[in-house]
Amino acid sequence: QVQLVESGGDSVQAGGSLELSCLVSGLDIRKYGMAWYRQAPGKERELVSSITRLDTANYARSVQGRFTISRDKPKNTLNLQMISLKTEDTAVYYCAADVRDGGAYYAGTHWGQGTQVTVST
């Protein structure tokens, strides 16, 4: 059974940093495209970043230069390093396993339960 468990969400001040982690069981993350999505209240779920099985990374324009996606392969964990956080980064962040190149999800995509990131002034 595939399970994804996110951690690392917190409340921080604008300009601060956080690192999110997604521990995956039941699936080898080296063999699948992976992604981080987020959803803010009243807004659509949006792709934040994705990484292909060949480690090509993709970022939303809004986070380019501030966020870094990576795999910790020995731990079977997907990470998202976030720096220079802005209030508009406030959202629930979701880990997704088995996405298409570019980050698009489909019916077979597996999801975590999400972790809350709150950025205040």
Summary of the structure (lengths in Angstrom):
residues: 121
radius of gyration: 13.2
end to end distance: 40.8
largest distance: 40.8
contacts: 366
relative contact order: 0.32
helix: 7%
strand: 48%
